[in-house]
Structures are given as structure tokens and as C-alpha cells.
Amino acid sequence: MGQFIRRTSLDELPQLWNVLRGDMSLVGPRPALLTQDKVLSLREASGASALRPGITGLAQIRGRDDLSDEEKVAYDTQYFQDLGWRSDLAILLGTLQAVFTARGNK
């Protein structure tokens, strides 16, 4: 059962509470762990650290766990530069496709 829940990303549903509280948004860079120094410093240098963390983001629909830290931050930076409701909608639709195909989910 746990494999199914992880593969379908159902384990992310509790994050909706954080969205409702205003701590996260639906779309934005995934929160980095405090131990992910490389990701944190690359985001700081690119300006992407100014964004509110999100449940899904451009990196999640472009490869998720298959991406290197540099690639993830490059997608975070691209999202930061292209902010807008159209890009958010495209990412949300891409997220549905990624979830249904379990693409990039290890």
C-alpha cells in the first residue's frame, strides 16, 4: 500500500494544509532540506529562494528525482523568471500527467 501511495503522490495531500495556512503555494520550488546546502546556495544565488515553496514545480514535471541538484535549481530559476498564472496552470496540468504516469518518481 505504501508503494502505491508514494507512486501516486498521495502522500503529498497533507501539504494542502500548508497551502491553506499560507506557508506554501500549489506551484513553486519544492522545499529543500536544511542538509541540501548545494540546492539552498544555488537558489540563493539565482534569486529563486525568494519564492514561496510549492507542492509542485517545474522541476517536478521535468524529471523530479531523475534530475541533478543543478538541473532542479535551473528549473526553479526558470520558473522564477517566468512567473504568472499561465505557467502555474501549465505546471499543474503537467503535474497531473506526471502523477498518472509516475514519471521521475523513484
CORGIUR-V570772 format. One record per pair of residues at least 12 apart in sequence whose ideal C-beta (glycine too) atoms are under 10 Angstrom apart, sorted by the first residue. I is the first residue (numbers start at 0). GAP is how many residues later the second one is. Records with the same first field share a line. If there is no record, write none. Layout:
# CORGIUR-V570772
I->GAP, GAP
This chain:
# CORGIUR-V570772
5->96, 99, 100
6->92, 95, 98, 99
7->91, 92, 94, 97
8->46, 47, 51, 55, 86, 89, 90, 91, 93, 96
9->89
11->18, 43, 44, 48, 83, 87
12->42
14->16, 38, 39, 40, 41
15->39
17->13, 35, 36, 37
18->33, 35, 36
21->30
22->29, 30
23->28, 29, 30, 31
24->26, 27, 28, 29, 30, 31, 32, 63
25->26, 28, 29, 30, 31, 62, 65, 66, 69
26->24, 25, 27, 28, 29, 30, 31, 33, 52, 56, 58, 60, 61, 62, 63, 64, 65, 68
27->20, 23, 24, 25, 26, 27, 28, 29, 30, 48, 51, 52, 55, 60, 63
28->14, 19, 20, 22, 23, 24, 25, 27, 28, 29, 30, 31, 43, 44, 46, 47, 48, 50, 51
29->23, 24, 25, 26, 27, 29, 30, 34, 42, 46
30->21, 22, 23, 24
31->17, 21, 37, 40, 41, 44
35->33, 36
36->32
37->30, 31, 32, 34, 35
38->30, 31, 33, 34, 37
39->29, 33
40->28, 32
41->27, 28, 30, 31, 32, 34, 35
42->26, 29, 30, 33, 34, 37
43->29
44->28, 32
45->27, 28, 30, 31, 32, 34, 35
46->29, 30, 33, 34
47->24, 25, 26, 27, 28, 29, 30, 31, 32, 33
48->24, 27, 31
49->30
50->25, 26, 28, 29, 32
53->22, 25, 34, 37
54->37, 40
55->32, 35, 36, 38, 39, 40, 42, 43
56->15, 18, 19, 22, 31, 34, 37, 38
57->14, 16, 17, 18, 19, 20, 21, 22, 24, 29, 32, 33, 36
58->12, 13, 14, 15, 16, 17, 19, 20, 32, 45
59->12, 15, 31, 34, 35, 38, 39, 43, 44, 45
60->14, 29, 30, 31, 32, 33, 34, 35, 36, 37, 38, 42, 43
61->12, 13, 16, 29, 32, 36, 41, 42
62->12, 35, 40, 41
63->34, 38, 39, 40, 41, 42
64->38, 39, 40, 41
65->37, 38, 39, 40
66->37
78->12
